[in-house]
């Protein structure tokens, strides 16, 4: 099969379309307000009022669409997709201390969650202990405080790590938190070949968007690649990196920018690993991705389909990967936090449901649905259950999971998939011309692009060109409605006091000579340019704290301060 339509068929459709455009459309357009005559996606892609086979006139079915489980994987990486197995329902969880998070994890498992996902507080994200001056008032606020192996033991108390997979959203301290997890698994008697889950471990997007960087760019990438290399060789079921577009999108990027910058990050990491002498087919099957699902429904679906097709091409043609699994783009999705608003907060449940449905129709492997109360605080148990139940309704009631890629063949969806892909390639070509993403980040290129995109979106909202229900249209007096939201309550000061006491106890009861020797060995290994993972794991087992390990690495690698890019 070559083209979807013969030349004669296309000619006939073009003739009919021109007649419709000349004789039918003008009268209807004349009745419409000016604002409704032109529409764009959130990425600013202009949309026609109708799409026909003419828009796919050069479409080669096998090259562009194909079948699920077959290159280029536009329709999904698995031949059976959700007919065989529903996506992993992995709710982002963590707040307060290890005890509170342990209870939340157990609650969600009981409610039907099929994968765990840990959120860490800001001190943990940047690698400082709870008794550090920078941690004051932030311990346990936006995630769980986990500065020691003992904390990780409590987080997973009565949860057998051989039976679950866990995602950890952690970046500069990724080697430390992974070591905590591995050490807990060892204590539970779980063999390395059964330890499953993901470390985010994506430093480039930190410089672009989230900004919880610690080390300079080259050192940060080196450390991340240490984690990947060690994991590939030791933890066959672990995803050592989750190349993340989510935070790039949350910072204000468009769908096209999110896709392009994420894949460009992935290209950089593949090159770094090949430069270490690793065979691409050895590590490529363990690479994973993490995307945002925003509110523009069809644009998100098209983005996910384009992402699979682009990554398959990159791995097969750019890097000469031989194994089909090396061509797969396996990805987790989280619904858009930046699309949730404090105004009329119950509407956030609706937004999240549509975003989750887009992720499912786009073929995600795992999904986190945000809770409606997140504009105010860490989700309550009540809100988190509603978010989980949203996924379960999509999976078991709507029929969305019954057919693989059900929107394939839609003139609009296929055109939009092509359009997003073409625009993303342009960004990637620009980044390649700069020497790759590491160099582009150092020059501030993606940072500027995201900032400008964020500004444009906010300007459109304020000018009423981009409509947000409850925000700039259909507004109400929502004070009483907000007061009725049942927010999560916990005593942050008490949790911070408890965490300080725990870390003090860990320091006073550990074997000091073993601890000191482990940190000295780590420092020397870093100075020699070795893979630091074995030494970090050894230090963790000696009950070195997160802050102590990170401080040791800072002595060798230094720290980073973002320069002005304008």
Buried (B, 14 or more C-beta within 10 A) or exposed (E): EEBBBEEEEBEEBBEEBEEEEEEEEEEEEEEEEEEEEEEBBBBBBEBEEEBBBBBBBEBEBEEBBBBBBBBBBBBBBBEEBBEEEBBBBBBBBBBBBBBBBBEBBBBBBEBBBBBBBBBBBBBBBBBBBBBBEEBEEBBBBBBBBBBBBBBBBBBBBEBEBEEBBBBBBBBBBBBBBBBBBBBBBBBEEBEBEBBBBBBBBBBBBBBBBBEBBBBBBEBBBBBBBBBBBBBBEBBBEBBBBBBBBBBBBBBBBBBBBBBBBBBBBBBBBBBBBBEEEBEBBBBBBBBBBBBBBBBBBBBBBBBBBBBBBBBBBBBBEEBEBEBBEBBBBBBBBBBBBBBBBBBBBEBBBEBBBBBBBBBBBBBBBBBBBBBBBBBBBBBBBBBBBBBBBBBBBBBEEEEBBEEBBBBBBBBBBBBBBBBBBEBBBEBBEBBBEBEBBBBBBBBBBBBEBBBEBBEBBEEBBEEEEBEBBBBBEEEEEBEEBBEEBEBBEBEBEEBBEBBBEBBEEBBEEBEEEBBEBBBEBBBEBBEEEEBBBBBBBBBBBBBBBBBBBBBBBBEBBEEBEEEEEE
